[in-house]
Amino acid sequence: MRILILGAGKMGAFFVDLLSFEHETAVYDVNPQRLRFMYNTLRFTSLEEIRDFRPELVINAVTLKYTTDVFRQVLPLIPDDCILSDIASVKTGLQTFYEACGHRYVSTHPMFGPTFANLGALSSENAIIISEGDYMGRIFFKDLYQRLGLHICEYTFEQHDETVAYSLSIPFVSTFVFAAVMKHQDAPGTTFKRHMAIARGVLGEDDCLLREILFNPRTSGQVSQIRDELKELLDIIDRKDEDRLNAYLQRIRKNIDR
């Protein structure tokens, strides 16, 4: 299959490495510096090169802010039967675009970042495939993710963004708060060191990815829950209320045990 990858960032490079030995691949990026270390693939810096390549599948790996804009740039240059796909972490607006674009499409979300995950051992990681879209496109990505050992879930566009708002925004924001109040420790405890490792991993992710997660329209509601829980916990601490603390700990332990 001829596969065009849009964007030579970390995830774009990951898909090039993953696909280039079994498919004829090309990667397009407006910045030629980002293409320097791409190998076993065609490297495009002009849109006209895409027309001659005639891709059968396009994987859009640019940041969410530019996803639909880049799709619109390449639409006049690709065959009518070419399948469009994205790996965006937030799907807001994409369903509307796909339904009006005139192409078959498939939307997925590998639930790991190349900065934080061990790309050589992904069996503990997850991927989401959006249930709307082209059947053969979904089969392609399902087979690809299964070969990586990923656990695969199928959600609608709406369910995806609800899940992401919960599963990513809460740990991300909690990590930001930890990092914001952190002070250097000459002799940090084990728990502190573990939180520090998580914070370094999260903050090592691309700023565009962090922005996508935080600006998910559903994130605000999740962060509000954190604010409410902190308010309750602070009141328990200020009052030194042992009974309320015991009840609070029992409640949150049940959440963890589910």
C-alpha positions in Angstrom: 0.0 0.0 0.0 1.2 3.5 -0.7 0.9 5.4 2.6 1.5 9.2 3.0 2.3 10.4 6.5 1.7 14.1 7.2 4.1 15.5 9.7 7.6 14.4 10.6 7.3 14.9 14.4 7.7 12.1 16.9 4.5 10.3 16.0 5.0 10.8 12.3 8.5 9.3 12.6 7.1 6.4 14.7 4.6 5.5 11.9 7.3 5.8 9.2 9.5 3.4 11.2 6.6 1.1 11.7 5.3 1.0 8.2 8.1 1.7 5.8 9.4 -1.9 5.6 6.0 -3.4 4.6 4.6 -0.6 2.6 5.7 2.1 0.1 5.7 5.2 2.4 6.3 8.9 2.0 6.4 11.6 4.7 5.6 15.3 4.1 6.7 18.1 6.3 7.2 21.8 5.5 10.4 21.8 7.6 13.1 19.9 5.7 15.2 19.8 8.9 12.7 17.4 10.4 13.2 15.0 7.5 16.9 14.6 7.9 16.9 11.4 9.8 14.0 9.7 8.0 15.1 6.6 6.1 13.6 3.9 3.9 10.9 6.4 2.9 10.3 9.1 0.4 10.7 12.6 1.8 8.4 15.4 0.5 8.7 19.1 1.2 6.3 20.3 -1.5 2.6 19.5 -2.0 3.0 18.7 -5.7 5.1 15.7 -4.8 2.1 14.2 -3.1 0.1 14.3 -6.4 2.7 12.1 -8.1 2.9 9.7 -5.2 -0.9 8.9 -5.4 -1.3 7.6 -1.8 -3.9 5.0 -1.0 -3.9 6.0 2.7 -3.0 9.3 4.4 -2.1 9.3 8.1 -2.3 12.8 9.5 0.2 13.1 12.3 0.5 16.9 12.6 -0.7 18.6 15.8 -4.4 19.0 16.4 -4.3 22.7 15.7 -3.4 22.1 12.1 -5.0 18.7 11.4 -8.0 19.8 9.3 -6.0 22.6 7.6 -3.4 20.2 6.4 -6.1 17.8 5.2 -7.6 20.6 3.2 -4.3 21.3 1.6 -3.8 17.7 0.4 -7.4 16.9 -0.6 -6.9 18.3 -4.2 -3.8 16.2 -4.6 -4.9 12.7 -3.6 -7.0 10.1 -5.5 -10.7 10.0 -4.9 -10.4 6.5 -3.3 -7.7 7.5 -0.9 -8.6 6.9 2.8 -7.9 9.7 5.2 -6.9 9.0 8.8 -5.8 10.8 11.9 -4.2 9.9 15.2 -5.4 13.1 17.0 -5.7 12.9 20.8 -8.9 15.1 20.7 -11.4 14.5 18.0 -13.5 17.7 18.3 -14.6 18.9 14.8 -13.0 16.0 13.0 -16.2 14.0 12.5 -17.9 17.1 10.8 -14.9 17.5 8.6 -14.7 13.8 7.5 -18.4 13.6 6.7 -18.1 16.6 4.4 -14.8 15.8 2.7 -16.0 13.2 0.3 -13.3 10.6 1.2 -13.4 7.4 3.2 -11.9 7.9 6.6 -10.7 6.2 9.8 -9.8 7.8 13.0 -7.6 6.3 15.8 -5.7 7.3 18.9 -2.6 5.5 20.1 -2.9 6.2 23.8 0.8 6.6 24.3 3.4 9.2 23.6 6.8 8.4 22.1 8.5 10.4 24.8 6.9 8.6 27.7 6.1 5.1 26.4 8.6 2.3 25.7 8.0 1.9 22.0 9.8 -1.5 22.1 7.3 -2.9 24.6 3.8 -1.6 24.1 1.8 -4.6 25.4 0.7 -2.6 28.4 -0.5 0.4 26.3 -3.8 1.1 24.7 -5.2 2.3 21.4 -8.7 3.6 20.5 -10.3 3.0 17.1 -13.3 5.2 16.3 -16.2 3.0 15.4 -17.5 5.5 12.8 -15.7 5.4 9.5 -14.5 3.1 6.8 -14.5 -0.6 7.6 -11.3 -1.5 5.7 -9.5 1.4 7.3 -10.5 0.2 10.7 -9.3 -3.3 9.9 -5.9 -1.9 8.7 -5.3 -0.1 12.0 -6.7 -2.9 14.1 -4.2 -5.3 12.6 -1.4 -2.8 13.0 -2.1 -2.2 16.6 -2.7 -5.9 17.4 0.8 -6.6 16.0 2.2 -4.1 18.5 0.5 -5.9 21.3 -1.8 -2.9 22.1 -5.1 -3.3 23.9 -7.7 -2.0 21.5 -11.0 -0.2 22.4 -13.6 1.0 20.0 -15.5 4.2 20.8 -17.5 6.7 18.9 -16.1 10.2 18.4 -18.1 11.4 21.3 -17.1 8.6 23.6 -13.5 9.0 22.7 -13.3 12.7 23.8 -15.2 11.9 27.0 -12.7 9.1 27.8 -9.6 11.2 26.9 -10.9 14.1 29.1 -11.0 11.7 32.0 -8.0 9.4 31.5 -5.5 12.1 30.4 -6.6 15.4 31.8 -6.8 14.3 35.4 -3.3 12.8 35.6 -1.9 15.6 33.5 -3.3 18.3 35.7 -2.5 16.5 38.9 1.1 16.3 37.6 1.2 20.0 36.8 0.1 20.8 40.3 2.8 18.6 41.8 5.4 20.2 39.6 4.2 23.7 40.4 4.6 23.3 44.2 7.6 21.0 44.1 10.8 22.0 46.0 14.2 20.5 45.5 14.8 17.6 48.0 18.3 16.5 49.0 16.9 13.2 50.3 13.6 12.5 48.5 11.5 9.6 49.6 10.4 6.8 47.4 6.9 8.2 46.7 8.4 11.6 45.9 10.9 10.1 43.4 8.1 8.1 41.7 6.0 11.3 41.3 9.1 13.1 40.0 9.6 10.4 37.4 6.0 10.7 36.3 6.3 14.5 36.2 9.4 14.4 34.0 7.7 12.0 31.6 4.5 14.1 31.3 6.4 17.4 31.0 8.7 15.8 28.5 5.7 15.4 26.1 5.3 17.9 23.3 3.7 21.1 24.3 1.2 20.8 21.5 0.0 17.4 22.9 -0.4 18.9 26.4 -2.4 21.8 24.9 -4.6 19.4 23.0 -5.5 17.5 26.1 -6.1 20.6 28.3 -8.1 22.4 25.6 -10.4 19.4 25.1 -13.9 21.0 25.7 -14.6 18.3 28.3 -11.4 18.9 30.3 -12.7 21.8 32.3 -15.4 19.7 34.0 -12.8 17.1 35.0 -10.5 19.7 36.5 -13.4 21.2 38.4 -13.8 17.8 40.2 -10.1 18.0 41.2 -10.7 21.5 42.6 -13.7 20.2 44.6 -11.8 17.3 46.0 -8.9 19.5 47.0 -11.3 21.8 48.8 -12.8 19.0 50.8 -9.4 17.5 51.6 -8.1 20.9 52.7 -11.1 21.4 55.0 -10.4 18.0 56.6 -6.8 18.9 57.1 -7.5 22.3 58.6 -10.1 20.8 61.0 -7.9 17.8 61.8 -11.1 15.7 61.5 -10.0 12.1 61.9 -13.5 10.6 61.3 -13.9 12.5 58.0 -10.4 11.6 57.0 -11.0 7.9 57.6 -14.3 8.1 55.6 -12.5 9.9 52.9 -9.7 7.4 52.7 -12.2 4.5 52.6 -14.0 6.2 49.7 -11.0 6.8 47.5 -9.6 3.3 48.2 -12.8 1.9 46.8 -12.2 4.0 43.7 -8.7 2.5 43.3 -9.9 -1.1 43.9 -12.5 -1.0 41.2 
